[in-house]
Amino acid sequence: MNPEADKTWCNSSASFGTVYAPNIAITYVVESRPKQASEALVSINVFKNLVSFLFLYTAVDWVAARGWLEVYMIIFMLVTLSMLLAIPFYFFGSKLRAMSSRLERFL
């Protein structure tokens, strides 16, 4: 295997996994919680950048040890799992927002 090709592949995988999930989260937060949107945007971007850095910091050694196919399948599984965990927000989002707004009154 070519280490330079592995490095390029790792960069593109991290980019693919970290592009759409934060955008979906940002859209959801801005639509559902406009008053807390600025704090949430900072938190989402910090988390996204931290995940990307940690992945890229360890990815080359991981690919060299396990092979690109296993690494890709694990990344695919994690991204798919995170997207599936967002489905309940689609169905129960309004109920969760109503419940959290009632809690804010008590705090």
Secondary structure, 3 states (H helix, E strand, C coil): CCHHHHHHHHHHHHHHHHHHHHHHHHHHHHHHCHHHHHHHHHHHHHHHHHHHHHHHHHHHHHHHHHCHHHHHHHHHHHHHHHHHCCHHHHHHHHHHHHHHHHHHHHC
